[in-house]
Amino acid sequence: MGLLSELKVSVPWGHIAAKVWGSQQGHPVLCLHGWLDNANSFDRLIPLLPQTFYYIAMDFGGHGHSSHHYPGFPYHHQDFVNEVRRVAAALRWKRFSLMAHSFGGVIGGMFSCIFPEMVDKLILLDTSPFFLDYVEMSNLLTYKRQGIEHVLHVEAKQQKPRKVISPEEMLQSFLKNNSQVGEECGKLLLERGTTKVGEGVVLNRDRRLGLPENNFDFISQDQLDFFCRNIQARVLLVKATPGYLYFRQVKEAKFNESMKKVFQYLQSNLKERYHYVEVPGSHYVHMQEPQLVARIISEFLESKPGIQAHL
């Protein structure tokens, strides 16, 4: 089934754009894309899912077709959590499911423990709902400094018009910085991530988003335990193998240790409400081979509380 419509939710700084699939009478599922991606991230997956649900894939602020935030300030993790709440309020959703990839999973995880009564199911696609600070603690002050300086640098550059380049040059640049996405999926993301200007294109996204570590929150193990205990949702974590590559050049073993710790806390706190499934593929497996994850997600979405899904 194809796309039903486009949607715009008014916010004080402009609007949040979204794409809509499924039945308006169905249970709502809000879909959250990855860092610097957009709502097209779900174009190949959602049509394979049960169309009795009502899917809305939003563009985070500064991404895709959504408005950029007010000038002069960086984007923070909490800003995106706030956007999820604004969309839910505008749509008058009291309870819904979240399906999130990569950075969207970190936002979805935090939303699910801040507003636990609102989320019945949390589907995480090759992501973690939280990042532990012991991997990055020594860098936290550096990140804060870089965040301030980055905004000043971007503001100086914005006095000059954005560079217009050919679609092919844009694609090659995008693929160079997104090694796992692949050409076909890269084109799909750039359809929504660029605007045609003359014979070329320019990127839509806000330049202030350029430092990923400024958009993530790192939490302690005590916080991790408390946050996991506050999640009321049933959680499905679909881990691609090899899947996710960390956005910083940290030692792989140390990062894997961090992720395993998060997964252990989810299992120990959520128990039968936590489902972990591995599938072969890259970080963008939900775009590249959506059929691999569609069956798993569909069964989880359609399962009832107290009934174990055969994942």
C-alpha positions as CSV (number, residue, x, y, z in Angstrom):
1,M,0.0,0.0,0.0
2,G,1.3,3.4,-0.9
3,L,1.7,6.7,0.9
4,L,-1.6,8.2,2.1
5,S,-0.6,11.8,2.6
6,E,1.9,14.4,3.8
7,L,1.3,16.1,7.1
8,K,2.6,19.3,8.8
9,V,2.3,19.9,12.5
10,S,2.6,23.6,13.5
11,V,5.3,24.4,16.1
12,P,6.5,27.8,17.4
13,W,9.5,27.8,15.0
14,G,7.6,26.6,12.0
15,H,6.4,23.1,11.3
16,I,7.3,19.4,11.7
17,A,6.7,17.5,8.5
18,A,5.6,13.9,8.3
19,K,4.4,11.1,6.0
20,V,1.3,9.0,6.6
21,W,0.4,5.4,5.8
22,G,-2.2,2.9,6.8
23,S,-5.7,3.3,8.4
24,Q,-6.6,6.4,10.3
25,Q,-8.8,4.2,12.5
26,G,-5.9,2.0,13.4
27,H,-3.6,2.1,16.4
28,P,-1.0,4.8,15.8
29,V,2.7,4.1,15.3
30,L,5.1,7.1,15.3
31,C,8.3,6.4,13.3
32,L,11.6,8.1,14.1
33,H,14.5,8.3,11.7
34,G,18.2,8.3,12.3
35,W,20.6,11.2,12.6
36,L,20.7,13.3,9.4
37,D,18.2,11.0,7.7
38,N,14.5,11.8,7.2
39,A,11.1,10.2,7.0
40,N,11.9,8.5,3.7
41,S,13.9,6.0,5.8
42,F,10.7,4.1,6.3
43,D,9.4,4.2,2.7
44,R,10.4,0.5,2.0
45,L,9.5,-0.9,5.3
46,I,6.1,0.5,6.2
47,P,4.3,-0.9,3.1
48,L,5.3,-4.4,4.2
49,L,3.7,-3.9,7.6
50,P,0.0,-4.5,8.6
51,Q,-2.0,-1.6,7.1
52,T,-4.5,-1.9,9.9
53,F,-2.2,0.4,11.8
54,Y,-1.8,4.2,11.4
55,Y,1.9,5.0,10.7
56,I,3.3,8.5,10.8
57,A,7.0,9.0,10.0
58,M,8.1,12.5,11.1
59,D,11.1,14.5,10.0
60,F,13.0,15.7,13.1
61,G,13.5,19.5,13.3
62,G,16.3,20.6,10.9
63,H,15.9,17.4,8.8
64,G,13.9,16.6,5.7
65,H,11.0,18.9,5.2
66,S,10.8,20.1,8.8
67,S,11.6,23.7,9.8
68,H,15.0,24.5,11.2
69,H,15.1,25.6,14.9
70,Y,15.5,29.3,15.8
71,P,18.8,30.8,14.9
72,G,21.6,31.2,17.5
73,F,21.2,27.9,19.4
74,P,22.4,24.3,18.9
75,Y,20.2,21.3,18.7
76,H,20.1,19.1,21.9
77,H,18.8,15.6,22.6
78,Q,16.0,16.9,24.7
79,D,14.8,19.2,21.8
80,F,14.0,16.1,19.7
81,V,12.2,14.3,22.6
82,N,10.1,17.5,22.9
83,E,9.2,17.3,19.2
84,V,7.8,13.8,19.7
85,R,5.6,15.1,22.5
86,R,4.5,18.0,20.4
87,V,3.5,15.7,17.5
88,A,1.6,13.4,19.9
89,A,-0.2,16.4,21.4
90,A,-1.1,17.9,18.0
91,L,-2.6,14.5,16.9
92,R,-4.3,14.0,20.2
93,W,-2.6,10.7,20.8
94,K,-2.9,9.4,24.4
95,R,-1.2,6.1,23.7
96,F,0.8,4.9,20.7
97,S,3.7,2.8,19.6
98,L,7.2,4.0,18.6
99,M,9.3,2.5,15.8
100,A,12.8,4.1,15.7
101,H,16.1,3.6,13.8
102,S,19.5,4.6,15.1
103,F,19.4,8.2,16.6
104,G,15.6,7.9,16.6
105,G,16.0,5.0,19.0
106,V,17.8,7.1,21.5
107,I,15.0,9.7,21.3
108,G,12.3,7.0,21.5
109,G,14.0,5.4,24.5
110,M,14.1,8.7,26.4
111,F,10.6,9.5,25.5
112,S,9.4,6.1,26.7
113,C,10.8,6.6,30.2
114,I,9.8,10.3,30.5
115,F,6.2,9.6,29.3
116,P,5.9,5.8,30.1
117,E,2.1,5.9,30.1
118,M,2.0,7.0,26.5
119,V,4.1,4.3,24.8
120,D,2.7,0.7,24.6
121,K,5.4,-0.7,22.3
122,L,8.9,0.5,21.4
123,I,10.5,-1.0,18.3
124,L,14.3,-0.3,18.0
125,L,16.0,-0.9,14.7
126,D,19.7,-1.4,15.0
127,T,20.0,1.0,17.8
128,S,20.2,1.4,21.6
129,P,17.7,3.5,23.6
130,F,20.6,4.9,25.8
131,F,24.3,5.6,25.6
132,L,26.5,5.0,28.6
133,D,28.9,7.7,29.7
134,Y,31.9,5.5,30.6
135,V,32.8,5.2,26.9
136,E,32.9,8.9,26.4
137,M,33.3,10.5,29.8
138,S,36.8,11.9,29.1
139,N,35.4,13.7,26.0
140,L,32.2,15.3,27.5
141,L,33.8,18.8,28.2
142,T,35.4,18.7,24.7
143,Y,32.0,18.0,23.2
144,K,30.4,20.9,25.0
145,R,33.1,23.3,23.9
146,Q,32.9,22.0,20.3
147,G,29.1,22.5,20.3
148,I,29.4,26.2,21.2
149,E,32.2,26.8,18.7
150,H,30.3,24.8,16.0
151,V,27.3,27.1,16.2
152,L,29.5,30.2,15.8
153,H,31.2,28.6,12.8
154,V,28.0,27.7,11.1
155,E,26.5,31.1,11.7
156,A,29.5,32.7,9.9
157,K,29.1,30.3,7.0
158,Q,25.4,31.0,6.7
159,Q,26.2,34.5,5.5
160,K,27.2,32.8,2.3
161,P,24.6,30.9,0.1
162,R,24.6,27.1,0.2
163,K,26.6,25.5,-2.5
164,V,24.6,24.2,-5.4
165,I,26.0,20.9,-6.8
166,S,24.8,18.3,-9.3
167,P,22.6,15.5,-8.0
168,E,25.3,12.9,-8.8
169,E,27.9,14.9,-6.9
170,M,25.6,15.2,-4.0
171,L,24.9,11.5,-4.0
172,Q,28.6,10.6,-4.1
173,S,29.3,13.0,-1.2
174,F,26.5,11.5,0.8
175,L,27.7,8.0,0.2
176,K,31.2,8.9,1.2
177,N,29.9,10.1,4.6
178,N,27.4,7.2,4.9
179,S,29.3,4.1,3.9
180,Q,26.6,1.6,5.0
181,V,23.5,3.2,3.3
182,G,24.2,2.1,-0.3
183,E,23.5,4.0,-3.5
184,E,19.8,3.1,-3.9
185,C,18.8,3.9,-0.4
186,G,21.0,7.0,-0.5
187,K,19.0,8.3,-3.5
188,L,15.8,7.7,-1.5
189,L,17.0,9.7,1.5
190,L,18.3,12.5,-0.8
191,E,14.8,12.8,-2.4
192,R,13.5,14.3,0.8
193,G,16.9,15.6,2.0
194,T,17.6,18.0,-0.8
195,T,15.9,20.8,-2.8
196,K,16.3,21.4,-6.5
197,V,17.9,24.7,-7.4
198,G,18.4,25.4,-11.0
199,E,20.4,22.5,-12.5
200,G,21.6,21.3,-9.1
201,V,20.5,20.6,-5.6
202,V,21.2,21.8,-2.0
203,L,20.9,20.0,1.3
204,N,17.8,20.7,3.3
205,R,19.2,19.9,6.7
206,D,20.4,22.4,9.2
207,R,24.1,22.9,9.3
208,R,24.0,23.0,13.1
209,L,23.3,19.3,13.1
210,G,26.8,18.5,11.9
211,L,28.3,17.3,15.3
212,P,26.5,14.0,16.3
213,E,27.8,14.0,19.8
214,N,25.9,17.2,20.5
215,N,22.6,15.5,19.8
216,F,23.1,12.5,22.1
217,D,22.9,12.3,25.9
218,F,25.4,10.1,27.7
219,I,24.0,8.6,31.0
220,S,25.5,6.8,34.0
221,Q,24.8,3.2,34.9
222,D,22.6,4.4,37.8
223,Q,20.6,6.5,35.4
224,L,20.4,3.6,33.0
225,D,19.0,1.3,35.6
226,F,16.4,3.9,36.7
227,F,15.4,4.8,33.1
228,C,14.9,1.2,32.1
229,R,12.8,0.5,35.2
230,N,10.5,3.4,34.2
231,I,9.7,2.0,30.7
232,Q,6.3,0.5,30.7
233,A,6.3,-0.4,27.0
234,R,7.0,-3.8,25.5
235,V,10.3,-3.5,23.7
236,L,11.5,-5.2,20.5
237,L,15.2,-4.6,19.6
238,V,16.2,-5.8,16.1
239,K,20.0,-5.9,16.0
240,A,21.6,-6.0,12.6
241,T,24.9,-8.0,12.3
242,P,27.4,-6.4,11.7
243,G,25.0,-3.4,11.7
244,Y,25.8,-0.3,13.6
245,L,29.1,1.5,13.3
246,Y,29.8,4.0,16.2
247,F,29.8,7.7,15.2
248,R,33.1,8.2,17.0
249,Q,36.4,6.4,16.5
250,V,36.4,4.5,19.8
251,K,37.7,1.0,20.2
252,E,35.1,-1.5,18.9
253,A,35.5,-3.7,21.9
254,K,34.7,-0.9,24.3
255,F,31.7,0.2,22.4
256,N,30.4,-3.4,22.2
257,E,30.8,-3.6,26.0
258,S,28.7,-0.5,26.4
259,M,25.9,-1.8,24.2
260,K,25.8,-5.2,25.9
261,K,25.5,-3.4,29.2
262,V,22.5,-1.5,28.0
263,F,20.9,-4.7,26.6
264,Q,21.5,-6.5,29.9
265,Y,19.8,-3.7,31.8
266,L,16.8,-3.9,29.4
267,Q,16.5,-7.6,29.9
268,S,16.9,-7.6,33.7
269,N,14.4,-4.8,34.2
270,L,11.8,-5.5,31.5
271,K,12.0,-9.3,31.6
272,E,9.3,-10.8,29.4
273,R,8.5,-7.4,27.9
274,Y,11.9,-7.3,26.2
275,H,12.5,-9.1,22.9
276,Y,15.9,-9.2,21.2
277,V,16.3,-10.5,17.6
278,E,19.4,-10.5,15.4
279,V,19.2,-10.3,11.6
280,P,22.1,-10.3,9.1
281,G,22.6,-6.9,7.5
282,S,24.0,-3.4,7.7
283,H,22.9,-0.5,9.9
284,Y,20.3,0.3,7.2
285,V,18.9,-3.2,6.9
286,H,15.4,-1.8,7.4
287,M,15.8,0.1,4.1
288,Q,18.1,-2.3,2.1
289,E,16.3,-5.6,3.0
290,P,13.1,-4.6,4.7
291,Q,11.5,-8.0,4.2
292,L,14.0,-9.4,6.8
293,V,12.6,-7.2,9.5
294,A,9.0,-6.7,8.4
295,R,7.8,-10.1,9.5
296,I,9.4,-9.7,13.0
297,I,7.9,-6.2,13.4
298,S,4.5,-7.2,12.1
299,E,4.2,-10.1,14.6
300,F,5.3,-7.8,17.4
301,L,2.9,-5.1,16.5
302,E,-0.1,-7.5,16.2
303,S,0.8,-9.4,19.4
304,K,-1.3,-8.8,22.5
305,P,0.0,-8.0,26.0
306,G,0.8,-11.2,27.9
307,I,1.2,-13.2,24.7
308,Q,4.7,-14.1,23.7
309,A,5.5,-13.2,20.1
310,H,7.4,-16.0,18.3
311,L,10.3,-13.8,17.2
